[in-house]
Amino acid sequence: MSTGRALWRRLPPWAVDTGLVILAALDAWINLLYEGTPVMWACAATGSAGLFLRRRFPLPVFVLTLPMALFMDVAVAPIAALYTLAAATRNRPLLAGCVLLNATAGTLTWPLSDASDGDRTWTLVQFVYTLATAVAPVLFGQLVQARHDVARQLVEVEEAREHERALYAQTVLARERAQLAREMHDVVSHQVSLIAVQAGALQMAAKDPDAREAARTIRTLGATTLDELRHMVTLLRASGGKATELTPQPTLADLRQLIANSGIETTLTGELPPGVSTTAQRTIYRTVQEALTNVRKHAPGARADVRLWHDAHHFGVTVTNTAPTRPTVALPSARHGLVGLKERAELLDGTLTAAPTPEGGYTIELRAPGRPA
């Protein structure tokens, strides 16, 4: 069946129309072979030849086939015209009227004066038979039209699914870019800023000119790297929802090592309840990391206090630093550190607050709801 359908679809429209015209002409010729008048032959020729135009003008072509149905007992031309009209229009009342016209023309006898002499019962039977014959191509044409509509809708649905998949891929990519930008800022800038600060301190303390020049070069390279990192983070940062997990991820077990490597006099007090999620541990770690980075950049010589805490409804971390004791080193800032921490806090349904202290220092506090068991 599929092979026959494929062969049928390969036929050009003009070949199909030519075959229908030939069949309609043969149908009319058989009926008019011995009793045809010039008028009948003219109607047969017009109705049969009109099938060439059935695709462009289905309704006028059907009207041209009505005289054929009136003068002779033909089937090919009226059925082909009705099928084409039914496949091309959605006007159901028009189709019903055409079916009745075709049935009436096929039932009436020519000349019309002989119609009253026939058996009315037989006339009614013939009308019903002709009506059923006319309804069949109309139903088939409507079925083909519905099939085309379903095929078109399936194509639209598939296009919508492709569009939805593309949007989902873009959303996932945006979330990964946001997570990558956040991790890049938190990890890379933390280390590079530490290098730049230590190089600046070495430049000021070193007595050897070569050592000072080397320290100055390192500090300049660190500042340039931070500036380039700021541009890269700006390009990567995008709005996103919950971030995808990256491995390996820091936890609270890495907090003491972070403080030890920070180069800042820092005290760590307090603890969190057991059962804190990995996401919460990473958020607390990044909060402490960003706070210590800001101390090195904006408060040289300051001391910091990291306090882990929890109560009946919340848990979190508070990082407070004293006022700076040395001049600050000018380092570029992406201004995305606190923004990234606030995004992380929102993932925990928590809040992040940052404000200066009366003593000239600064405090950052992460507060998350719930007290894990």
C-alpha positions in Angstrom: 0.0 0.0 0.0 2.8 2.4 0.8 4.5 1.6 -2.5 1.3 2.4 -4.4 0.8 5.6 -2.5 4.3 6.7 -3.2 3.8 6.0 -6.9 0.6 7.9 -6.9 2.2 10.9 -5.3 4.9 10.9 -7.9 2.4 11.4 -10.7 2.3 15.1 -11.8 -1.1 16.9 -11.4 -1.5 17.4 -15.2 -1.2 13.6 -15.7 -3.9 12.9 -13.2 -6.2 15.6 -14.7 -5.6 14.3 -18.2 -6.6 10.8 -17.1 -9.8 12.1 -15.5 -10.7 14.0 -18.7 -10.2 10.9 -20.8 -12.3 8.8 -18.4 -15.1 11.5 -18.3 -15.1 11.7 -22.1 -15.3 7.9 -22.5 -18.1 7.9 -19.9 -20.1 10.5 -21.9 -19.3 8.9 -25.2 -20.8 5.5 -24.1 -24.0 7.3 -23.1 -24.3 9.4 -26.2 -23.1 6.9 -28.8 -26.5 6.3 -30.4 -28.8 9.1 -29.2 -26.7 12.1 -28.6 -27.7 15.5 -29.9 -25.3 18.4 -30.7 -26.3 20.1 -27.5 -25.6 17.0 -25.5 -22.2 16.5 -27.2 -21.3 20.1 -26.4 -22.3 19.8 -22.8 -20.3 16.5 -22.5 -17.2 18.1 -24.1 -17.4 21.2 -21.9 -17.9 19.3 -18.7 -15.2 16.8 -19.4 -12.6 19.4 -20.6 -13.5 21.6 -17.5 -11.8 19.0 -15.3 -8.5 20.5 -16.4 -9.4 23.5 -14.3 -10.9 21.7 -11.3 -8.0 22.5 -9.0 -8.2 26.3 -9.6 -11.9 26.7 -10.1 -13.6 23.8 -8.3 -17.1 25.4 -8.0 -17.5 26.6 -11.7 -16.2 23.2 -12.9 -18.8 21.4 -10.8 -21.5 23.7 -12.3 -20.3 22.7 -15.8 -20.8 19.0 -15.0 -24.5 19.5 -14.0 -25.8 19.5 -17.6 -24.0 16.2 -18.2 -25.8 14.7 -15.2 -29.1 16.0 -16.6 -28.7 14.8 -20.2 -27.0 11.4 -19.6 -26.2 8.9 -16.9 -22.6 9.8 -16.3 -20.6 9.4 -13.0 -16.9 10.3 -13.6 -17.1 14.1 -14.2 -19.6 14.9 -11.4 -17.9 12.7 -8.9 -14.4 14.2 -9.7 -15.8 17.7 -9.5 -17.6 17.1 -6.2 -14.4 15.5 -4.7 -12.3 18.4 -5.7 -14.8 20.9 -4.3 -15.1 19.1 -1.0 -11.3 18.9 -0.6 -10.9 22.6 -1.4 -13.7 24.3 0.7 -14.8 24.3 4.3 -18.3 25.6 3.5 -20.5 22.7 4.6 -23.8 24.4 3.5 -22.3 24.9 0.0 -21.3 21.3 -0.2 -24.8 20.1 0.9 -26.4 22.3 -1.8 -24.1 20.9 -4.5 -24.9 17.4 -3.4 -28.6 18.1 -3.7 -28.1 19.8 -7.1 -26.2 16.8 -8.4 -28.8 14.3 -7.1 -31.6 16.4 -8.6 -29.9 16.7 -12.0 -29.1 12.9 -12.0 -32.7 12.0 -11.1 -34.6 14.3 -13.6 -35.2 12.9 -17.1 -34.7 14.8 -20.3 -36.9 16.2 -21.7 -38.4 17.4 -18.5 -41.9 16.9 -19.9 -41.4 13.2 -19.5 -40.7 13.4 -15.8 -44.4 13.3 -14.9 -45.0 10.1 -16.8 -42.6 7.9 -14.7 -43.2 6.0 -11.6 -42.8 8.3 -8.6 -41.6 5.5 -6.4 -38.8 4.6 -8.8 -37.9 8.3 -9.1 -37.6 8.5 -5.3 -35.4 5.4 -5.2 -33.2 6.8 -8.0 -32.9 10.1 -6.1 -31.8 8.4 -2.9 -29.3 6.3 -4.9 -27.9 9.4 -6.7 -27.8 11.3 -3.5 -25.7 8.6 -1.8 -23.4 8.5 -4.8 -22.9 12.2 -4.6 -22.3 12.2 -0.8 -19.5 9.6 -1.1 -16.9 11.9 -2.9 -17.8 14.8 -0.7 -17.1 12.7 2.5 -13.9 11.5 1.0 -12.8 15.0 0.0 -13.5 16.2 3.5 -11.5 13.3 4.9 -8.5 14.2 2.7 -8.9 17.8 3.9 -8.9 16.8 7.5 -5.8 14.6 6.9 -4.0 17.5 5.4 -5.0 19.7 8.4 -3.7 17.0 10.9 -0.4 16.7 9.0 0.0 20.5 9.1 -0.8 20.6 12.8 1.8 17.9 13.4 4.4 19.9 11.6 3.5 22.9 13.7 3.7 20.9 16.9 7.1 19.5 15.9 8.3 23.1 15.2 6.9 24.2 18.5 8.8 21.3 20.2 12.0 22.2 18.5 11.6 25.8 19.6 10.9 24.7 23.1 13.9 22.5 23.1 16.0 25.4 21.8 14.7 27.7 24.6 15.4 25.0 27.2 18.9 24.6 25.9 19.4 28.4 26.1 18.0 28.4 29.6 20.4 25.6 30.7 23.3 27.4 29.0 22.4 30.7 30.8 22.3 28.9 34.1 25.6 27.2 33.5 27.1 30.6 32.4 25.8 32.2 35.6 27.2 29.4 37.7 30.5 29.5 35.8 30.8 33.3 36.2 30.0 33.0 39.9 32.5 30.3 40.5 35.2 32.1 38.5 34.7 35.3 40.5 34.7 33.5 43.8 37.6 31.2 43.2 40.0 32.9 40.7 39.6 36.4 41.9 40.2 35.2 45.5 43.6 33.8 44.6 44.6 36.5 42.2 43.8 39.3 44.6 45.8 37.5 47.3 48.8 37.4 44.9 48.4 41.1 44.1 48.1 42.1 47.7 51.1 40.1 48.8 53.1 41.5 45.9 52.1 45.0 46.9 53.2 44.3 50.5 56.5 42.9 49.2 57.1 45.9 47.0 56.7 48.2 50.0 58.9 46.1 52.3 61.7 45.0 50.0 65.0 47.0 50.1 66.5 45.5 47.0 65.6 47.4 43.8 65.3 44.3 41.7 63.0 42.7 44.3 60.8 45.8 44.4 60.6 45.8 40.6 59.7 42.1 40.5 57.0 42.7 43.2 55.7 45.7 41.2 55.5 43.6 38.1 53.7 40.8 39.9 51.2 43.3 41.4 50.7 44.9 38.0 50.1 41.5 36.3 47.7 40.6 39.2 45.7 43.8 38.7 45.6 43.3 34.9 44.4 39.7 35.4 41.7 40.9 37.8 40.6 43.5 35.2 40.4 40.9 32.4 38.6 38.6 34.8 36.0 41.3 35.5 35.3 41.6 31.7 35.0 37.8 31.4 32.6 37.6 34.3 30.5 40.4 32.8 30.3 38.4 29.6 29.5 35.1 31.2 27.0 36.5 33.8 23.4 35.8 32.9 20.2 35.5 34.7 19.5 31.9 35.8 17.7 29.9 38.3 19.1 27.1 40.4 22.7 26.5 39.4 24.1 23.2 38.2 26.5 21.4 40.4 30.2 21.7 39.7 32.8 19.3 41.1 34.8 19.4 43.3 32.8 21.7 45.6 34.2 23.2 48.8 32.5 22.4 52.1 32.7 23.6 55.7 35.7 21.2 56.1 37.7 23.5 53.8 36.8 26.6 55.8 39.8 26.5 58.1 42.2 26.0 55.2 40.7 29.0 53.5 41.2 31.1 56.5 44.8 29.9 57.0 45.7 30.8 53.4 44.0 34.2 53.4 47.0 36.0 55.0 44.6 37.8 57.3 44.5 37.5 61.1 41.2 35.8 61.4 39.3 34.0 64.2 36.8 31.3 63.6 34.1 30.7 66.2 30.8 28.9 66.5 29.4 25.9 64.6 26.5 24.9 62.5 24.1 22.1 63.3 24.7 18.7 61.7 22.9 17.9 58.5 23.6 21.2 56.6 23.1 20.6 52.9 26.0 20.7 50.5 24.5 23.8 48.8 24.3 25.6 52.1 27.9 24.6 53.0 29.2 25.9 49.7 27.2 29.1 50.1 28.7 29.7 53.6 32.2 28.9 52.2 31.8 31.4 49.3 30.5 34.0 51.7 33.5 33.8 53.9 35.8 33.7 50.9 34.3 36.9 49.4 34.4 38.7 52.7 38.1 37.9 53.2 38.8 38.9 49.7 37.1 42.3 50.3 39.1 42.7 53.5 42.4 42.2 51.6 41.3 44.6 48.8 39.7 47.3 50.8 40.9 47.0 54.4 44.6 46.1 54.5 45.9 45.3 58.0 42.4 44.7 59.3 41.5 41.7 61.5 38.5 39.5 60.7 36.1 37.5 62.8 34.1 34.6 61.3 31.2 33.4 63.4 29.1 30.4 62.5 25.7 30.4 64.3 22.3 28.9 64.4 19.1 29.3 66.4 15.6 27.8 66.5 14.7 29.1 63.0 17.8 30.2 61.2 21.4 29.4 60.6 24.2 31.3 58.9 27.6 33.0 59.1 28.7 36.5 60.1 32.0 38.0 59.0 33.1 41.2 60.6 36.4 43.0 60.0 38.0 46.0 61.8 39.0 49.2 60.2 42.1 49.1 57.9 45.5 50.0 59.3 47.4 50.5 56.0 46.7 52.3 52.8 44.6 50.3 50.3 46.0 49.0 47.1 44.0 50.1 44.0 42.6 46.9 42.5 39.9 46.6 39.8 36.6 45.3 41.0 33.8 43.6 39.0 31.3 44.6 41.7 29.7 41.2 41.3 30.9 39.6 44.5 28.0 40.7 46.7 25.6 40.2 43.8 26.7 36.6 43.5 26.4 36.0 47.2 22.9 37.4 47.2 22.0 35.0 44.4 23.4 32.1 46.4 21.4 33.2 49.5 18.2 33.3 47.4 18.8 29.7 46.4 18.6 28.9 50.1 15.5 31.2 50.5 17.7 33.3 52.7 19.1 36.8 52.8 22.5 38.5 52.7 23.2 41.8 54.4 26.3 43.9 54.1 26.9 47.1 56.0 29.7 49.2 57.6 30.2 49.0 61.3 30.4 52.1 63.7 34.1 51.4 64.3 35.0 51.8 60.6 34.9 48.1 59.7 32.5 46.1 57.7 30.2 43.1 58.3 28.6 40.6 56.0 25.9 38.2 57.3 24.2 35.3 55.6 21.0 34.1 57.1 19.1 31.1 55.9 15.8 29.7 57.2 15.5 26.3 59.0 17.6 24.4 61.4 18.6 21.1 59.9 18.4 18.1 62.2 
